[in-house]
Amino acid sequence: MTELINLTRGEPYPLPLEQGQNAVAQFLTKTGNILQIVMPGMSSKEQTALRSGMIKAGFLYEGGALLLLFQFYGSNGRITFGAPFDIRLLSKDRRNLPNLKKPHQRLAIEIRCIDEKKILRALRLVTMPPAMTLKFLSAVQDQLAAINKPGVMAGWLQQQPEDLLNQTENWVLGK
């Protein structure tokens, strides 16, 4: 049974954080689709961008490697994150794979932004547009059967997320 948790902006974040990553995509699980962002020294303008700014997103997929990219727009510029995702790391009993036969479905994403003191600074829910949802879920289906191509993810992670987003088809979330 899943235990309910209470999330309140400005309060301590009650769940464990992934170590060494600033953005983690915990997608397609029975508990939902969570983008967890840990950002030390988050300014109030950055909090506003993460909480309510426009979001562009895209992803790269090649040979089993999938990197989601998110760019938040605010009054002082853009904040861009890359979040690796591999459905094969989730046990089958924790997966929730939507049906690909629904062309107008939208994947809902809960965005949680936490600072270095483990305080929840931003919380919002957005949706992927139908075209992105379909392409992402198709890539995930392919990923399930893919044989990893060595070095793909490592190569991507050596580049700036902004540059990678410019190389992909991207969409505005929530539209």
Secondary structure, DSSP 8 states (H G I E B T S, - for coil): --------TTSB--S---TT-SEEEEEEETTEEEEEEE-TT--HHHHHHHHHS-EEEEEEEETTEEEEEEEEEETTEEEEEEEEE-GGGS-GGGB----TT-TT---EEEEEEE-TTSBEEEEEEEE--HHHHHHHHHHHHHHHH----TTHHHHHHTS-HHHHHHTS-EEETT-
